[in-house]
């Protein structure tokens, strides 16, 4: 069962997957290497056979016998096997004392080393000498001292000698004798000899791969277990690879190589691969544990912060990395912290709204209660009763307007009205707003000037924008002195909002539409310019005037919902300057936000 840690499960899964793939790869390399080593052994045997056959073809069978003896003596640590045998499989030369039991006369075989009677050292000539005595009369005791004996020269074809003598005479004289090359060894096609007479007993003619080629149908293209004269193939550490073939005159040649070096090399490769795989698994597990602990620490920091926030401490934040390039966890922590900061701000706003409602609505509610009590208890005539009820209804209407404004602000801030956004021109809209307040301004002897230099298209909700600019003009007319001047200007802006004033709400940038409203009123102190956008925020100088402190809050929410900015600054010559910027409308006819 996998552990509960997600990071550790991922690490273990990766180790298992990568380890399995590596094991398959190493197994493939091991098998390919083993086959290559066995093929190299077969090629070495082919080279030995090619050398022996070349010597026999060029210099005759006596040279072949002498070369077999020398190769057997030089085998040494290579543990090579050489045997030249007669038609009855009796050894003539080499380092095998007997023909291996069950070995075919033609073909490859892999036999157990214990099944071979290998003659070490100088005893390699003993079988040949004993066989020579049966083929020819001894020339005296001095023959043994002259070194390797030669096959007897060819005699009359009808001398009645043993069959072996007749076959040896077919080979021709030894290297020191006279006569042409032996039949079947160098005559080639069309010259007679045993090669043409009995092709089924001999290899095919040489091809472009050498004299002996691939040994015909039993070449090294077959796996080493193809010929199994002794049952299942023995273990490589105790096996010998052999090839047997029939020579002209029904003589037999056996060449072999011991497979113990191949087995040792394969075992060493296997140990190295197993060790490498084990080290890889250990390192993978160690890396997985380290990574799991690191990830667990980062996740525990997030969980700890979440628990503290759920306990009521909204000021807690997820620790972020200190490096210049944050990883995925640092980005997650930054996003979580930004979300927590936003939630804290909203919760603070909710608390502030709740406190403000409880504070600011207490007075109108108290007045309403007193009026209703007076109507109930006091001896009033019909006219006084009607006036009292009208005043009470006015108080109720004011309360309803306040709650309606709060709901509308919440709706704008939540994005619920964005589905009604569409490209529109601000010039006609501002003209309608100015026309609405022009009469009110004229009653107070205030001049309203409008300047619309060019069309300005933005994406937005006409009703919301109309209400926002109406609130701005209402405040400007309300706080401007009699005989004052209001300027409403519409144009383009290429500067960012950071350069437009000292108090900015929203975010602006290049390619913006700008609306500027200047008045000559008392203005707003720089310290209070950011606070006036909060709910129920009213300056001390404005508390004597009608209002609930939600007008600029509504304006800020609408401007921010449209992706614009609103900036408060000092107007030239005194007063307040309000700068509103919007992004230029896109080509999309309407925006739809789910």
SEZAZA-442544 format. One record per residue (C-alpha): residue number from 1; x, y, z. Coordinates in steps of 0.001 Angstrom, whole numbers, plus 500000, padded with zeros to 6 digits. Layout:
# SEZAZA-442544
NUM / X / Y / Z .
...
# end
This chain:
# SEZAZA-442544
1 / 500000 / 500000 / 500000 .
2 / 501415 / 503377 / 499000 .
3 / 501988 / 506047 / 501683 .
4 / 499512 / 508865 / 502187 .
5 / 501979 / 511564 / 501146 .
6 / 501166 / 512679 / 497600 .
7 / 504745 / 513754 / 496898 .
8 / 506140 / 510425 / 498124 .
9 / 503587 / 508499 / 496065 .
10 / 504609 / 510458 / 492988 .
11 / 508295 / 509828 / 493730 .
12 / 507723 / 506099 / 494287 .
13 / 505664 / 505838 / 491118 .
14 / 508427 / 507577 / 489192 .
15 / 511084 / 505278 / 490701 .
16 / 509020 / 502181 / 489850 .
17 / 508344 / 503372 / 486317 .
18 / 511898 / 504509 / 485638 .
19 / 513357 / 501461 / 487388 .
20 / 511222 / 499111 / 485325 .
21 / 512181 / 500874 / 482107 .
22 / 515848 / 500813 / 483106 .
23 / 515626 / 497125 / 484006 .
24 / 514144 / 496347 / 480606 .
25 / 516841 / 498409 / 478918 .
26 / 519625 / 496777 / 480920 .
27 / 518130 / 493352 / 480253 .
28 / 518091 / 494070 / 476542 .
29 / 521692 / 495290 / 476664 .
30 / 522689 / 492215 / 478681 .
31 / 521071 / 489808 / 476215 .
32 / 522505 / 491676 / 473228 .
33 / 525969 / 491660 / 474824 .
34 / 525725 / 487960 / 475634 .
35 / 524718 / 487137 / 472092 .
36 / 527533 / 489322 / 470783 .
37 / 530077 / 487501 / 472954 .
38 / 528822 / 484113 / 471786 .
39 / 528950 / 485328 / 468204 .
40 / 532533 / 486443 / 468770 .
41 / 533370 / 482923 / 469952 .
42 / 531818 / 481468 / 466812 .
43 / 533742 / 483934 / 464659 .
44 / 536989 / 482998 / 466415 .
45 / 536269 / 479326 / 465725 .
46 / 535551 / 480177 / 462088 .
47 / 538880 / 481979 / 461829 .
48 / 540696 / 478950 / 463255 .
49 / 538922 / 476654 / 460814 .
50 / 539651 / 479005 / 457920 .
51 / 543350 / 479045 / 458837 .
52 / 543499 / 475263 / 459030 .
53 / 541644 / 474782 / 455782 .
54 / 543836 / 477305 / 454010 .
55 / 546961 / 475468 / 455193 .
56 / 545537 / 472157 / 453999 .
57 / 544562 / 473599 / 450637 .
58 / 547947 / 475231 / 450016 .
59 / 550392 / 472767 / 451606 .
60 / 548475 / 469551 / 451951 .
61 / 547109 / 467395 / 454748 .
62 / 550477 / 466938 / 456468 .
63 / 550680 / 470697 / 456950 .
64 / 547143 / 470540 / 458355 .
65 / 548166 / 467865 / 460865 .
66 / 551269 / 469813 / 461919 .
67 / 549271 / 473030 / 462277 .
68 / 546648 / 471258 / 464371 .
69 / 549409 / 470066 / 466704 .
70 / 550958 / 473503 / 467004 .
71 / 547597 / 475187 / 467601 .
72 / 546761 / 472617 / 470256 .
73 / 550073 / 473245 / 472037 .
74 / 549567 / 477013 / 471904 .
75 / 545974 / 476861 / 473148 .
76 / 547127 / 477497 / 476737 .
77 / 544780 / 479615 / 478754 .
78 / 542517 / 480158 / 475759 .
79 / 541377 / 476553 / 476212 .
80 / 540950 / 475952 / 472516 .
81 / 540168 / 472455 / 471277 .
82 / 541619 / 470982 / 468059 .
83 / 541203 / 467441 / 466726 .
84 / 542014 / 465812 / 463406 .
85 / 540450 / 462346 / 463302 .
86 / 540295 / 459519 / 460837 .
87 / 537153 / 458176 / 459221 .
88 / 536605 / 455930 / 462221 .
89 / 536842 / 459012 / 464465 .
90 / 540143 / 457834 / 465924 .
91 / 542328 / 460872 / 466864 .
92 / 545253 / 461624 / 464529 .
93 / 546369 / 465011 / 465894 .
94 / 545212 / 467576 / 468432 .
95 / 544547 / 467849 / 472127 .
96 / 541522 / 465563 / 472386 .
97 / 542180 / 461971 / 473336 .
98 / 538846 / 460743 / 471970 .
99 / 535981 / 461865 / 469844 .
100 / 533320 / 463458 / 472063 .
101 / 530468 / 461048 / 472513 .
102 / 527386 / 462107 / 470590 .
103 / 529123 / 464876 / 468615 .
104 / 527829 / 464868 / 464993 .
105 / 530254 / 464674 / 462103 .
106 / 528967 / 467963 / 460680 .
107 / 527593 / 470915 / 462636 .
108 / 527855 / 473084 / 465698 .
109 / 527410 / 471900 / 469249 .
110 / 527821 / 473152 / 472799 .
111 / 528978 / 470380 / 475089 .
112 / 529967 / 470094 / 478715 .
113 / 533674 / 470457 / 479345 .
114 / 533692 / 467303 / 481447 .
115 / 532553 / 465315 / 478410 .
116 / 535789 / 466188 / 476582 .
117 / 539037 / 464224 / 477157 .
118 / 541462 / 467118 / 476775 .
119 / 545139 / 466110 / 476623 .
120 / 547331 / 468832 / 478166 .
121 / 550845 / 469948 / 477191 .
122 / 553166 / 467761 / 475099 .
123 / 550768 / 464842 / 475053 .
124 / 548934 / 466389 / 472114 .
125 / 551010 / 464242 / 469723 .
126 / 550372 / 460965 / 471457 .
127 / 547192 / 460116 / 469557 .
128 / 548811 / 460993 / 466245 .
129 / 551889 / 458868 / 466916 .
130 / 549825 / 455873 / 467954 .
131 / 547675 / 456293 / 464894 .
132 / 550756 / 456665 / 462648 .
133 / 552035 / 453271 / 463721 .
134 / 548848 / 451703 / 462420 .
135 / 549138 / 453488 / 459058 .
136 / 552808 / 452894 / 458143 .
137 / 555812 / 450813 / 459282 .
138 / 558060 / 452522 / 461772 .
139 / 561430 / 453607 / 460421 .
140 / 563237 / 452900 / 463651 .
141 / 563496 / 454339 / 467090 .
142 / 565013 / 457468 / 465662 .
143 / 561659 / 458453 / 464227 .
144 / 560431 / 459393 / 467642 .
145 / 563379 / 461711 / 468091 .
146 / 562899 / 463482 / 464781 .
147 / 559788 / 465235 / 465989 .
148 / 556330 / 465120 / 464445 .
149 / 555951 / 462223 / 462053 .
150 / 554635 / 462659 / 458534 .
151 / 551951 / 460745 / 456805 .
152 / 553460 / 458024 / 454558 .
153 / 553803 / 458871 / 450892 .
154 / 551247 / 457626 / 448484 .
155 / 551721 / 454025 / 447380 .
156 / 550323 / 451987 / 444513 .
157 / 546545 / 452234 / 444405 .
158 / 546188 / 448441 / 444543 .
159 / 548745 / 447605 / 447265 .
160 / 546036 / 446125 / 449374 .
161 / 546785 / 448295 / 452385 .
162 / 544249 / 449235 / 455032 .
163 / 541418 / 451572 / 454021 .
164 / 542967 / 454361 / 456119 .
165 / 546218 / 454041 / 454105 .
166 / 544314 / 454280 / 450876 .
167 / 542506 / 457453 / 452060 .
168 / 545796 / 458985 / 453236 .
169 / 547346 / 458192 / 449870 .
170 / 544498 / 460136 / 448316 .
171 / 545758 / 463158 / 450248 .
172 / 549150 / 462944 / 448545 .
173 / 552673 / 463167 / 449960 .
174 / 553731 / 465303 / 452893 .
175 / 555257 / 468744 / 452635 .
176 / 558707 / 467275 / 451904 .
177 / 557462 / 464802 / 449307 .
178 / 556877 / 465390 / 445652 .
179 / 553602 / 465387 / 443852 .
180 / 550672 / 467634 / 442954 .
181 / 548238 / 469104 / 445513 .
182 / 545836 / 466537 / 446924 .
183 / 542580 / 465973 / 445159 .
184 / 539617 / 467799 / 446537 .
185 / 541724 / 470410 / 448369 .
186 / 543045 / 472637 / 445634 .
187 / 541937 / 471262 / 442299 .
188 / 538719 / 473244 / 442215 .
189 / 535615 / 472409 / 440214 .
190 / 536107 / 470131 / 437241 .
191 / 539386 / 468580 / 438452 .
192 / 537948 / 465582 / 440208 .
193 / 538503 / 464609 / 443813 .
194 / 536341 / 463810 / 446787 .
195 / 534783 / 467312 / 446889 .
196 / 532941 / 466673 / 443677 .
197 / 532318 / 463000 / 444411 .
198 / 530654 / 463455 / 447827 .
199 / 529526 / 467075 / 448300 .
200 / 527106 / 466148 / 451050 .
201 / 530048 / 465355 / 453383 .
202 / 531874 / 468627 / 452905 .
203 / 531258 / 472351 / 453286 .
204 / 530185 / 474361 / 450256 .
205 / 532814 / 476028 / 448085 .
206 / 534399 / 479205 / 449405 .
207 / 532470 / 482451 / 448937 .
208 / 533321 / 486124 / 449260 .
209 / 533409 / 485786 / 453053 .
210 / 536517 / 483587 / 453086 .
211 / 537590 / 480049 / 452275 .
212 / 535341 / 478353 / 454737 .
213 / 532540 / 480944 / 454808 .
214 / 529666 / 480412 / 457212 .
215 / 529908 / 476579 / 457300 .
216 / 526876 / 476189 / 455103 .
217 / 523513 / 475363 / 456691 .
218 / 525000 / 474974 / 460189 .
219 / 526680 / 478398 / 460273 .
220 / 526776 / 480880 / 463118 .
221 / 523438 / 482338 / 462119 .
222 / 521848 / 479622 / 464254 .
223 / 521729 / 480014 / 468042 .
224 / 524290 / 478075 / 470011 .
225 / 521634 / 475706 / 471377 .
226 / 520443 / 474665 / 467897 .
227 / 522393 / 471369 / 468004 .
228 / 521908 / 469645 / 471322 .
229 / 523410 / 466178 / 471102 .
230 / 523577 / 465822 / 474885 .
231 / 520147 / 467186 / 475788 .
232 / 519770 / 470704 / 477226 .
233 / 522782 / 473003 / 476766 .
234 / 525165 / 473026 / 479709 .
235 / 525992 / 476106 / 481752 .
236 / 528361 / 478455 / 479933 .
237 / 530915 / 478339 / 482757 .
238 / 531409 / 474595 / 482155 .
239 / 530734 / 474401 / 478416 .
240 / 532780 / 474297 / 475228 .
241 / 531633 / 475489 / 471826 .
242 / 532545 / 473040 / 469030 .
243 / 532211 / 472737 / 465293 .
244 / 532808 / 469503 / 463400 .
245 / 533164 / 469030 / 459658 .
246 / 534094 / 466256 / 457240 .
247 / 537217 / 466651 / 455088 .
248 / 538087 / 464975 / 451792 .
249 / 538779 / 461304 / 452367 .
250 / 536183 / 461187 / 455194 .
251 / 538649 / 462627 / 457671 .
252 / 537116 / 464741 / 460437 .
253 / 538157 / 468094 / 461926 .
254 / 536950 / 469484 / 465253 .
255 / 537681 / 473025 / 466445 .
256 / 536314 / 474506 / 469650 .
257 / 536615 / 477251 / 472239 .
258 / 535914 / 477156 / 475940 .
259 / 532985 / 479376 / 476995 .
260 / 534133 / 480050 / 480554 .
261 / 535562 / 483528 / 479670 .
262 / 532217 / 484426 / 478124 .
263 / 530426 / 483230 / 481233 .
264 / 532757 / 485233 / 483499 .
265 / 532317 / 488367 / 481412 .
266 / 528552 / 487914 / 481332 .
267 / 528517 / 487468 / 485091 .
268 / 530569 / 490629 / 485574 .
269 / 528276 / 492601 / 483279 .
270 / 525259 / 491249 / 485130 .
271 / 526730 / 492247 / 488490 .
272 / 527506 / 495748 / 487239 .
273 / 523991 / 496152 / 485837 .
274 / 522341 / 494844 / 488987 .
275 / 524511 / 497097 / 491098 .
276 / 523703 / 500091 / 488906 .
277 / 520002 / 499329 / 489060 .
278 / 520175 / 498963 / 492845 .
279 / 522048 / 502265 / 493198 .
280 / 519514 / 503965 / 490938 .
281 / 516608 / 502653 / 493001 .
282 / 518279 / 503697 / 496270 .
283 / 519042 / 507174 / 494936 .
284 / 515525 / 507446 / 493551 .
285 / 514004 / 506479 / 496885 .
286 / 516304 / 508872 / 498748 .
287 / 515445 / 511668 / 496339 .
288 / 511767 / 510848 / 496695 .
289 / 511975 / 511015 / 500481 .
290 / 513848 / 514334 / 500358 .
291 / 511397 / 515784 / 497838 .
292 / 508463 / 514472 / 499849 .
293 / 509715 / 516136 / 503011 .
294 / 510359 / 519413 / 501189 .
295 / 506908 / 519417 / 499630 .
296 / 505377 / 518382 / 502948 .
297 / 507033 / 521368 / 504672 .
298 / 505666 / 523776 / 502075 .
299 / 502184 / 522268 / 502272 .
300 / 502265 / 522253 / 506054 .
301 / 502988 / 526004 / 505981 .
302 / 499864 / 526498 / 503843 .
303 / 497796 / 524269 / 506113 .
304 / 499062 / 526011 / 509235 .
305 / 498181 / 529413 / 507795 .
306 / 494737 / 528150 / 506823 .
307 / 494102 / 526866 / 510331 .
308 / 495148 / 530195 / 511841 .
309 / 492870 / 532082 / 509435 .
310 / 489970 / 529757 / 510243 .
311 / 490640 / 530478 / 513898 .
312 / 489921 / 534151 / 513160 .
313 / 493314 / 535732 / 512431 .
314 / 492816 / 537149 / 508939 .
315 / 496199 / 538871 / 509024 .
316 / 498130 / 535594 / 508655 .
317 / 499886 / 534956 / 505320 .
318 / 501528 / 531964 / 503663 .
319 / 505367 / 532160 / 503766 .
320 / 506886 / 532923 / 500380 .
321 / 510325 / 532006 / 499060 .
322 / 513120 / 534520 / 499254 .
323 / 514737 / 533645 / 495917 .
324 / 514551 / 535915 / 492919 .
325 / 512852 / 533274 / 490793 .
326 / 510008 / 531751 / 492763 .
327 / 508959 / 528194 / 492078 .
328 / 505402 / 526947 / 491729 .
329 / 504888 / 526914 / 495491 .
330 / 506051 / 530520 / 495744 .
331 / 503605 / 531526 / 493019 .
332 / 500851 / 529618 / 494800 .
333 / 501755 / 531331 / 498071 .
334 / 501741 / 534744 / 496375 .
335 / 498306 / 534104 / 494863 .
336 / 496955 / 532827 / 498160 .
337 / 498335 / 535857 / 499986 .
338 / 496797 / 538199 / 497415 .
339 / 493476 / 536403 / 497834 .
340 / 493744 / 536559 / 501620 .
341 / 494548 / 540269 / 501447 .
342 / 491512 / 540828 / 499262 .
343 / 489331 / 538793 / 501621 .
344 / 490662 / 540723 / 504595 .
345 / 489884 / 543995 / 502827 .
346 / 486369 / 542848 / 501998 .
347 / 485785 / 541612 / 505506 .
348 / 487053 / 544890 / 506883 .
349 / 484670 / 546656 / 504519 .
350 / 481789 / 544499 / 505702 .
351 / 482634 / 545255 / 509315 .
352 / 482943 / 548939 / 508494 .
353 / 479607 / 548923 / 506668 .
354 / 477968 / 547109 / 509540 .
355 / 479379 / 549564 / 512069 .
356 / 478483 / 552536 / 509883 .
357 / 474945 / 551291 / 509306 .
358 / 474505 / 550756 / 513001 .
359 / 475843 / 554250 / 513695 .
360 / 474411 / 556334 / 510825 .
361 / 471009 / 554692 / 510631 .
362 / 470417 / 554995 / 514344 .
363 / 469590 / 558699 / 514055 .
364 / 466941 / 558430 / 511276 .
365 / 465450 / 555385 / 512910 .
366 / 465258 / 557240 / 516228 .
367 / 463570 / 560198 / 514541 .
368 / 461119 / 557888 / 512862 .
369 / 460290 / 556214 / 516173 .
370 / 459740 / 559542 / 517911 .
371 / 457400 / 560741 / 515166 .
372 / 455382 / 557575 / 515309 .
373 / 455139 / 557768 / 519102 .
374 / 453994 / 561378 / 518841 .
375 / 451325 / 560422 / 516366 .
376 / 450160 / 557673 / 518672 .
377 / 450184 / 559483 / 521989 .
378 / 449694 / 563158 / 521195 .
379 / 446282 / 564834 / 520692 .
380 / 446819 / 565860 / 517048 .
381 / 444357 / 567145 / 514552 .
382 / 444062 / 565749 / 511071 .
383 / 446555 / 568162 / 509502 .
384 / 449261 / 567510 / 512118 .
385 / 448707 / 563808 / 511748 .
386 / 449085 / 564053 / 508000 .
387 / 452312 / 566093 / 508371 .
388 / 453711 / 563600 / 510849 .
389 / 452950 / 560661 / 508602 .
390 / 454527 / 562455 / 505648 .
391 / 457677 / 563069 / 507646 .
392 / 457746 / 559432 / 508723 .
393 / 457343 / 558294 / 505159 .
394 / 460191 / 560585 / 504139 .
395 / 462392 / 558962 / 506775 .
396 / 461403 / 555539 / 505484 .
397 / 462128 / 556587 / 501906 .
398 / 465548 / 557799 / 502978 .
399 / 466279 / 554478 / 504649 .
400 / 465090 / 552582 / 501582 .
401 / 467268 / 554767 / 499357 .
402 / 470250 / 553999 / 501548 .
403 / 469693 / 550254 / 501383 .
404 / 469025 / 550474 / 497660 .
405 / 472336 / 552270 / 497184 .
406 / 474134 / 549622 / 499226 .
407 / 472598 / 546833 / 497185 .
408 / 473443 / 548583 / 493936 .
409 / 477062 / 549079 / 495021 .
410 / 477310 / 545408 / 495986 .
411 / 475812 / 544416 / 492644 .
412 / 478317 / 546575 / 490736 .
413 / 481293 / 545311 / 492740 .
414 / 480260 / 541694 / 492204 .
415 / 480176 / 542163 / 488408 .
416 / 476509 / 541338 / 488103 .
417 / 475878 / 544236 / 485700 .
418 / 478780 / 543519 / 483350 .
419 / 476560 / 541430 / 481071 .
420 / 474973 / 544707 / 479904 .
421 / 478285 / 546217 / 478772 .
422 / 478430 / 547375 / 475161 .
423 / 480433 / 549940 / 473156 .
424 / 478998 / 553431 / 473612 .
425 / 480004 / 557061 / 473035 .
426 / 480531 / 559095 / 476203 .
427 / 479876 / 562447 / 474512 .
428 / 476079 / 562080 / 474182 .
429 / 475881 / 560518 / 477657 .
430 / 477772 / 563406 / 479286 .
431 / 475622 / 565827 / 477304 .
432 / 472483 / 564310 / 478819 .
433 / 473940 / 564493 / 482341 .
434 / 474983 / 568141 / 481846 .
435 / 471532 / 569016 / 480495 .
436 / 469929 / 567388 / 483561 .
437 / 471979 / 569446 / 486046 .
438 / 472193 / 572635 / 484025 .
439 / 468889 / 573919 / 485447 .
440 / 469903 / 573052 / 489022 .
441 / 473217 / 574880 / 488552 .
442 / 471447 / 577902 / 487085 .
443 / 469225 / 578170 / 490177 .
444 / 472404 / 578684 / 492239 .
445 / 473934 / 581018 / 489673 .
446 / 476565 / 578393 / 488741 .
447 / 477850 / 578235 / 485151 .
448 / 478327 / 574749 / 483649 .
449 / 480696 / 574615 / 480681 .
450 / 481097 / 571471 / 478588 .
451 / 483861 / 570698 / 476091 .
452 / 483680 / 567509 / 474041 .
453 / 486571 / 567609 / 471532 .
454 / 486073 / 564219 / 469895 .
455 / 483971 / 561074 / 470123 .
456 / 485086 / 558761 / 472911 .
457 / 483855 / 555165 / 472725 .
458 / 484109 / 552895 / 475748 .
459 / 482686 / 549526 / 476775 .
460 / 480154 / 549950 / 479538 .
461 / 476646 / 550061 / 480968 .
462 / 474921 / 553332 / 480031 .
463 / 472690 / 553435 / 483123 .
464 / 475579 / 552895 / 485546 .
465 / 477789 / 555463 / 483833 .
466 / 474929 / 557966 / 483770 .
467 / 474380 / 557531 / 487509 .
468 / 478100 / 557829 / 488272 .
469 / 478548 / 561103 / 486378 .
470 / 475242 / 562376 / 487778 .
471 / 476594 / 561790 / 491308 .
472 / 479801 / 563685 / 490434 .
473 / 477875 / 566672 / 489026 .
474 / 475477 / 566604 / 491975 .
475 / 478400 / 566840 / 494429 .
476 / 480029 / 569593 / 492345 .
477 / 476841 / 571688 / 492249 .
478 / 476145 / 570996 / 495929 .
479 / 479545 / 572167 / 497202 .
480 / 480269 / 574957 / 494679 .
481 / 479631 / 578521 / 495853 .
482 / 477036 / 580742 / 494186 .
483 / 478402 / 582332 / 491045 .
484 / 480947 / 579563 / 490628 .
485 / 482092 / 577801 / 487453 .
486 / 481953 / 574119 / 486561 .
487 / 483962 / 572740 / 483624 .
488 / 483220 / 569306 / 482159 .
489 / 485787 / 568214 / 479565 .
490 / 485977 / 565001 / 477471 .
491 / 489107 / 564031 / 475573 .
492 / 491822 / 561400 / 475130 .
493 / 494625 / 560584 / 477551 .
494 / 497930 / 558742 / 477018 .
495 / 499317 / 559064 / 480535 .
496 / 498984 / 556480 / 483254 .
497 / 496795 / 557203 / 486206 .
498 / 499759 / 557486 / 488562 .
499 / 500621 / 560897 / 487089 .
500 / 497121 / 562343 / 487238 .
501 / 496672 / 563088 / 490900 .
502 / 497278 / 562303 / 494485 .
503 / 494367 / 559914 / 495123 .
504 / 493545 / 557284 / 492497 .
505 / 491062 / 554418 / 492497 .
506 / 491419 / 551733 / 489793 .
507 / 494160 / 551234 / 487211 .
508 / 494791 / 553183 / 484031 .
509 / 497223 / 553166 / 481144 .
510 / 497885 / 554255 / 477596 .
511 / 495079 / 554669 / 475032 .
512 / 492536 / 555958 / 477527 .
513 / 489477 / 558214 / 477352 .
514 / 489595 / 560983 / 479953 .
515 / 486760 / 562970 / 481570 .
516 / 487737 / 565980 / 483733 .
517 / 485370 / 567879 / 486077 .
518 / 486647 / 571073 / 487760 .
519 / 484747 / 573042 / 490388 .
520 / 485496 / 576038 / 492604 .
521 / 484290 / 574581 / 495867 .
522 / 486240 / 573986 / 499107 .
523 / 487841 / 570852 / 497719 .
524 / 488933 / 567799 / 499704 .
525 / 492075 / 567699 / 501851 .
526 / 494731 / 565336 / 500407 .
527 / 494618 / 563191 / 503551 .
528 / 490897 / 562500 / 503055 .
529 / 490803 / 561932 / 499291 .
530 / 491206 / 558160 / 499498 .
531 / 488715 / 557842 / 502370 .
532 / 485820 / 559519 / 500575 .
533 / 485340 / 556444 / 498384 .
534 / 484518 / 554288 / 501421 .
535 / 480936 / 553527 / 502375 .
536 / 479222 / 556145 / 504562 .
537 / 482362 / 558257 / 504569 .
538 / 481465 / 561924 / 505121 .
539 / 483760 / 564810 / 505928 .
540 / 482990 / 566970 / 508920 .
541 / 482185 / 569934 / 506679 .
542 / 479577 / 567884 / 504794 .
543 / 477624 / 566456 / 507686 .
544 / 475241 / 569426 / 507669 .
545 / 474259 / 568734 / 504061 .
546 / 471803 / 566030 / 502959 .
547 / 473271 / 562704 / 501969 .
548 / 474271 / 559287 / 503230 .
549 / 477939 / 559102 / 502211 .
550 / 477384 / 556551 / 499440 .
551 / 477566 / 558791 / 496376 .
552 / 481323 / 558660 / 495742 .
553 / 481349 / 554996 / 496827 .
554 / 478916 / 554277 / 494027 .
555 / 481027 / 556339 / 491585 .
556 / 484216 / 554459 / 492507 .
557 / 482543 / 551064 / 492176 .
558 / 481145 / 551910 / 488723 .
559 / 484440 / 553326 / 487414 .
560 / 486424 / 550358 / 488701 .
561 / 483896 / 547904 / 487223 .
562 / 484500 / 549531 / 483832 .
563 / 488275 / 549087 / 484130 .
564 / 488834 / 552811 / 484601 .
565 / 490331 / 555074 / 487253 .
566 / 489105 / 558053 / 489220 .
567 / 491566 / 560580 / 490574 .
568 / 491025 / 563515 / 492942 .
569 / 493380 / 566472 / 492668 .
570 / 493500 / 570237 / 493168 .
571 / 491844 / 572250 / 490418 .
572 / 493693 / 575208 / 488882 .
573 / 492687 / 578352 / 490805 .
574 / 491271 / 576370 / 493749 .
575 / 488594 / 573773 / 494121 .
576 / 488526 / 570089 / 493300 .
577 / 489471 / 568375 / 490049 .
578 / 487994 / 564934 / 489343 .
579 / 489710 / 562953 / 486557 .
580 / 488041 / 559806 / 485251 .
581 / 489750 / 557602 / 482636 .
582 / 488405 / 554601 / 480726 .
583 / 490014 / 552151 / 478286 .
584 / 489093 / 552761 / 474664 .
585 / 486346 / 550402 / 473474 .
586 / 487433 / 547215 / 471740 .
587 / 486025 / 545886 / 468485 .
588 / 483928 / 543373 / 470383 .
589 / 480333 / 544612 / 470345 .
590 / 479562 / 543413 / 473867 .
591 / 481267 / 541677 / 476779 .
592 / 479779 / 538731 / 478510 .
593 / 481094 / 537768 / 481920 .
594 / 479644 / 534665 / 483561 .
# end
